[in-house]
Amino acid sequence: MALTDHDTTAGWRPAADALPSGMRLVPGAELSCESDDGRGGRVSVHLLAYLFDPEAPALVAEQRRLREQRRSRLRTIADRMAADGLPVDADEILAGLGPDAPAGRPHLAQALVRAGLCATVDEAFASYLVGGRGYSVPRRDTPVEHAIDMITEAGGVTVLAHPFAFRRGPTVTADVVETLARRGLTGVEVDHPNHDERTRGELRALGKDLGLVRTGSSDYHGTNKSIRIGQEVTPPEEFDALVAQATGAGVVVGG
């Protein structure tokens, strides 16, 4: 099992302490990044980082900046919603989170569900948190090239998450994946709930051509989502190839 919370490693120790006997934990994080989209624009991408040194100074500073930005963004969106009469309280939401926990729109969505305005988190996103309602607040994410450099310097390995998940929004092109591979990207996520079979085939072939590890992930975000934990997996031989390239942190085995 891999643990890749957004922009924090605060869960590494609790997860290791609770690990069942014999289960292996791959500590990591999911970094919020921006990238050239290959079409003349910029696009948001997620970079999965595994087995890096969590104390690397540059990485610690950037994760702190991203967490602070997330909290500020949540507060601004919540205040805009409250001004429109929605029962959303930023102080109440943030008080329920730990000091190093990432805060984001899912917490706002959960607040809307608790208030009875929506039945599910997905409905809350569709009805209130995307589109032209005026609640959107821009982010300043890490350039993906810089993120790859930081993780590599911290002894970790990097995988581009759900790169062709077109249903989630704009994506990068295959040319961008090739550019990132030359930069030092370790792998590409192939088996993901938002990739259909045709897309998985394209990514698997692309990864092979570029010498990238081809991973899978359920992208589990808790019981408030419909995706099951372990719904998608990484083939053992690809997992071994990924771990073999990391030097920053080790796989934890439950005892």
N, C-alpha and C positions, 0 to 999 in steps of 0.2 A: 504494500500500500504506500502511495506517495501522499505527502501532506504539502499542499502548495497554496497556502492562504495568500491573498493579495497583499503584497508590499509589507510583509511582516514574517518574522521567524518566531514569534512569541509562543506559538503552539508546539514547537519542536519538543521541548522538555516534557510538557504534560502528555503528549502523544507517546513519547518513548516510555514514560513511566507506566502508562496504561496498556502497553502493547501486550497482547496475548502471547503465551509461550510459543515460540517457533515462527511467529509472523515476522516478516521483515518490513521495516519502515524506511522509506526513502525521503529524507528531509529536503524540503525545497521551498520555493515561493513562486507566485505568479506575478510578474512585473507588468505594470501598465505602461505601454510604450506608444510612440508614434513612428510612422514610417512613410517613406515614399510609397505610393500605391502602384507605381509602374505605369501610370496613365497621366502623369503631370500634376497630380495632387498629393495630399497627405491623408493618412488614414490611421485610425487607432488599431493597434495590434497587441496581443498578449504574448509575453515570452515566459515560458516555463523554465525555471532555473532549479537545478538539482545538485545536491552534494557539494555546495560551496561553503567556504569559511564564513560563518555568520558574523564574525567580528571584523571582517575586512572594512577598513575605515571609509573608503569611498562608497561602498555598498550600504553601510549603516547610515551614512549621511543622506543618501538618496532615498532610502526607504523611509527615513524620518520625514523628509520633505514631502514625499507622496502621502504619507499618513496624515500629516497636518493639512495638506491640501484637501484630502478627502473629507476631513472633519469640517473644514471651513465651507466646502462646497455643500455638504449635507445641511449645514446650518442655514446657508443662504437659500437653498431650495425649500427647506422647511418653513422659513420665514415667509417666503413668497406664497406658499400654500396656505399658511395660517392667515395671511392677509386676505386671501380669497375665501376665508371661512371654513377651510378644511381642518379637521381635528388632528393637527400634527404639531407636536411640541419638540423642538430640537433639543432642549435641555433634558427632557425625559428620555429621548432616544439615546443621547450620548451618555447619560448617566448609567444606562444599562450595559455599556461596553467597557472593557478594560482599557487602561491607558495606552497600551500598545496594539489594541485591536483595530483592524481597518474598519472605517465607517464608510457607508456608501448608500446608493439608491436602494439596494435591497432592504435596508433597514427602514427606509421611508415606505417602501411597498408593504412591508410587514405591518407597519403602523396603520396603513390604510385598511389592511385586512382586519386587524384587531378592532378598528373603528366600525367595521361592518360596511364600508363603502365598496369593497371588492371581495370576491369569494376566494381569489388566489393571488399569489405574488405576480404571476404572469399577467393576470387581468389588470392589476394595479399598474404595472409597467405600461401596458398598452393604453390604458385609459388616462393616466396622469403623468407618467415619467418619460415618455417619448413624444415626439411630434411638436406641434406648435402651441402648446398651452402657456408658454412663457415662463416655465419653471426651470428651463435648462440653464446650466452654468458651465462655461468652458473649463477645460483642464489643461495643465501644462505637464504632459507626460514625458517620460524619459525617451530621448531618441533611441531607437532600437539598436543602432550600431554601438552607441555608448553603453547600453545595457549588456550587450554581448561582451564587450571589452571588460566591463567590471566583473562579470561573473567568471569569465575566463581567468582574469588576474586573481580572483579569489579561489581558484582551483576547481570551479564548478563546470557543469555542462549545461547547454541551452537547447531548448526545443521550441520551435515556433508553434504556438497553440492554434488549433482549428483554423489554419490559414485560408481555406477555401469554403468557409461556412457562410455562403452567400445569403442564407435566410436571416443571418444576424445583422447584416448590413454590408457596407463596402468592404472589399477584401483587396489583398495584394495580388499581383500577377506572378506567374512562374519565374519571370525575369528577376523580380525582387528576391524571391527565395534563393535563386542562384547567386545574386549579389551578396546576400547575407551568409550563404555557405562559404563564399570566398573570405568573408570577414571573420569567420570562425564559428558560425552556427553549427551545433553538433547534430541536431536532429529535426525532424518535422513530424507533427502529430497527424497521423493518418486516420486511425479508427476513433471517431468522435461521434456523439449522437447527432450532431448537425451536419455530418458528411454522409451523403447517400453513396450507394455502391459505385456509381460511376466516378464520383469525386474521389473516393478512396483509391480506386484503381489509378487515377491520374496522379495522385499524390505519392502512391507507392512507387510508381514508375519514375516520377521526378526525383524522389528521394534516392532511389537506387542509382540513377544517372549521376547525381551530385555527390554520392558517397555519404549520405546522411543516414543516421539511425532513424528507423520508422517506428514510432511509438503509438500507443493507444491510451485513452483516458476517458473515464465516465464523466469527468467534469462535475462531480457530485457537489451540490451546494446545500445539502440538508434536506430534511423531510418536507420542507415547504415547496420543494420542486418535484417534478414528476420523474426526473432521471434517478435511477437506482445506483447505489454505490456498487462498484465492480461491474457496471453494465458493459463497459468496454475495457479491454486489457492490452498490455504490451506483450508481444511474443517473447518467450524466455531468451531466445538468442539475441534479440534486439535489446532487451533489458541488460544482458551481460555486456554487450558492446557499449552501451551507454555508461554503465558503472565503471567499466575499465578505463574510461577516459577522464574520470574525476579524481582529483587529488585533495580537494578542500575539506571534505567531510565524508564519513563512511556510512554505509547502510547499517541501521540499528536492528539487532535481532532480539525479539522478546524472549525473556528468560523466566 
